[in-house]
Amino acid sequence: FQLIGLKYPVTALFQKTIGDSNFNAEEVLLLSNIKTLDFQESPYFTDDLFKDQDHLNKIGAQVFLEELKKVLYRNSFQEYAGSTTLVIDVEVALALVDDLINQIKAIDDETITR
């Protein structure tokens, strides 16, 4: 198996506020040869999909997991990180993502707003 870094989506305002500050996370991943999927500036994540500046709401979480599922299913980083090929057990990863999607669907909206 291969460890993969994930840059989660954030609102445009949050991205503008933090700028290039990433607490050296990218450098650590790069130095460790850990590939990263970058969803931070993805056009799929509009402000209405966020609970606050850096946390997705229920619908946003479902959109994120569906996008992650597409990337894993294609078994590549082409859309998010150039042409680097991802070597993982796709069936295991997809099963985990499907399980997360089902867990999110089971959460009632009232719980999320607390």
Sine and cosine of phi, psi and omega as CSV:
sin_phi,cos_phi,sin_psi,cos_psi,sin_omega,cos_omega
0.00,0.00,0.33,-0.94,-0.04,-1.00
-0.80,-0.60,0.72,-0.70,0.06,-1.00
-0.97,0.25,0.69,-0.73,-0.03,-1.00
-0.81,-0.59,0.75,-0.67,0.10,-1.00
-0.99,0.11,0.59,-0.81,0.05,-1.00
-0.83,-0.55,0.80,-0.59,0.15,-0.99
-0.98,-0.21,0.95,-0.31,-0.08,-1.00
-0.95,0.33,0.43,-0.90,0.04,-1.00
-0.93,0.38,0.55,-0.83,0.09,-1.00
-0.68,-0.73,0.28,-0.96,0.02,-1.00
-0.93,0.37,0.34,-0.94,0.03,-1.00
-0.87,0.50,-0.63,0.78,0.02,-1.00
-0.89,0.45,-0.69,0.72,0.02,-1.00
-0.89,0.45,-0.70,0.71,0.01,-1.00
-0.87,0.50,-0.68,0.73,0.01,-1.00
-0.91,0.42,-0.64,0.77,-0.03,-1.00
-0.92,0.38,-0.71,0.71,-0.05,-1.00
-0.99,0.17,-0.41,0.91,0.02,-1.00
0.82,0.57,-0.79,-0.61,-0.03,-1.00
-1.00,0.00,0.05,1.00,0.00,-1.00
-0.95,0.30,0.89,-0.46,0.04,-1.00
-0.69,-0.73,0.28,0.96,0.05,-1.00
0.84,0.55,0.54,0.84,0.04,-1.00
0.92,0.40,0.21,0.98,-0.02,-1.00
-0.88,0.48,-0.70,0.72,-0.02,-1.00
-0.89,0.46,-0.64,0.77,0.01,-1.00
-0.89,0.45,-0.67,0.75,0.02,-1.00
-0.88,0.47,-0.70,0.71,0.01,-1.00
-0.90,0.43,-0.69,0.73,-0.02,-1.00
-0.89,0.45,-0.73,0.68,0.00,-1.00
-0.90,0.43,-0.45,0.89,0.00,-1.00
-1.00,-0.05,0.11,0.99,-0.04,-1.00
0.84,0.55,0.60,0.80,0.04,-1.00
-0.99,-0.13,0.87,-0.50,0.01,-1.00
-0.95,0.31,0.47,-0.88,-0.08,-1.00
-0.77,-0.63,0.70,-0.72,0.17,-0.98
-1.00,-0.08,0.85,-0.53,-0.09,-1.00
-0.96,-0.29,0.96,-0.29,0.05,-1.00
-0.97,-0.25,0.06,1.00,-0.13,-0.99
-0.87,0.50,-0.63,0.78,-0.05,-1.00
-0.92,-0.40,0.40,0.92,-0.02,-1.00
-0.92,0.39,0.70,-0.72,0.01,-1.00
-0.94,0.34,-0.18,0.98,-0.01,-1.00
-0.94,0.34,-0.34,0.94,-0.16,-0.99
-0.95,-0.32,1.00,-0.01,0.03,-1.00
-0.99,0.10,0.28,-0.96,-0.09,-1.00
-0.84,0.54,-0.46,0.89,-0.01,-1.00
-0.95,0.33,-0.12,0.99,0.03,-1.00
-1.00,-0.09,0.12,0.99,-0.05,-1.00
-0.91,-0.41,0.61,-0.79,0.12,-0.99
-0.98,0.20,-0.64,0.77,0.10,-0.99
-0.53,-0.85,-0.26,-0.97,-0.14,-0.99
-0.88,0.48,-0.50,0.87,-0.05,-1.00
-0.71,-0.70,0.36,0.93,0.07,-1.00
-0.76,-0.64,0.82,-0.57,0.03,-1.00
-0.94,0.33,0.51,-0.86,0.15,-0.99
-0.99,0.10,-0.08,-1.00,-0.07,-1.00
-0.85,0.52,-0.73,0.68,0.01,-1.00
-0.91,0.41,-0.66,0.75,0.03,-1.00
-0.87,0.49,-0.65,0.76,0.03,-1.00
-0.89,0.45,-0.64,0.77,0.03,-1.00
-0.91,0.41,-0.67,0.74,0.03,-1.00
-0.88,0.47,-0.71,0.70,0.01,-1.00
-0.85,0.52,-0.74,0.67,-0.03,-1.00
-0.91,0.41,-0.58,0.82,0.05,-1.00
-0.91,0.41,-0.64,0.77,0.04,-1.00
-0.91,0.40,-0.67,0.74,0.05,-1.00
-0.88,0.47,-0.66,0.75,0.02,-1.00
-0.87,0.49,-0.67,0.74,0.03,-1.00
-0.88,0.48,-0.69,0.73,-0.01,-1.00
-0.91,0.42,-0.70,0.71,0.02,-1.00
-0.91,0.41,-0.63,0.77,-0.01,-1.00
-0.90,0.44,-0.65,0.76,0.03,-1.00
-0.94,0.33,-0.25,0.97,0.01,-1.00
0.84,0.54,0.61,0.79,0.05,-1.00
-0.43,-0.90,0.25,-0.97,0.06,-1.00
-0.98,-0.20,0.22,0.98,-0.20,-0.98
-0.76,0.65,-0.71,0.71,-0.06,-1.00
-0.96,0.29,-0.51,0.86,-0.14,-0.99
-0.95,-0.32,-0.28,0.96,-0.04,-1.00
-0.49,-0.87,0.73,0.68,0.05,-1.00
0.96,0.27,-0.70,-0.71,-0.11,-0.99
-0.91,-0.41,0.35,0.94,0.00,-1.00
-0.94,0.35,0.76,-0.65,0.01,-1.00
-1.00,0.07,0.70,-0.71,-0.01,-1.00
-0.99,-0.12,0.79,-0.61,0.02,-1.00
-0.94,-0.35,0.97,-0.23,0.02,-1.00
-0.58,-0.82,0.19,-0.98,0.14,-0.99
-0.99,0.12,0.99,-0.12,-0.12,-0.99
-0.88,0.48,-0.64,0.77,-0.02,-1.00
-0.89,0.46,-0.65,0.76,0.03,-1.00
-0.92,0.40,-0.72,0.70,-0.01,-1.00
-0.89,0.46,-0.69,0.72,0.00,-1.00
-0.90,0.43,-0.63,0.78,0.03,-1.00
-0.89,0.45,-0.64,0.77,0.04,-1.00
-0.90,0.43,-0.68,0.73,0.01,-1.00
-0.91,0.42,-0.69,0.73,0.04,-1.00
-0.86,0.51,-0.65,0.76,0.03,-1.00
-0.89,0.46,-0.68,0.73,0.05,-1.00
-0.89,0.46,-0.67,0.74,0.03,-1.00
-0.86,0.51,-0.71,0.70,0.01,-1.00
-0.90,0.43,-0.61,0.80,0.04,-1.00
-0.91,0.42,-0.66,0.75,0.01,-1.00
-0.91,0.41,-0.66,0.75,0.02,-1.00
-0.88,0.47,-0.51,0.86,-0.04,-1.00
-0.98,0.21,-0.31,0.95,0.00,-1.00
-0.98,0.22,0.76,-0.65,0.03,-1.00
-0.99,0.17,0.47,-0.88,-0.06,-1.00
-0.86,0.50,-0.51,0.86,-0.01,-1.00
-0.89,0.45,-0.63,0.78,0.01,-1.00
-0.90,0.44,-0.63,0.78,-0.06,-1.00
-0.93,0.38,-0.56,0.83,-0.07,-1.00
-0.98,0.17,-0.10,1.00,0.00,-1.00
-0.96,0.27,0.00,0.00,0.00,0.00
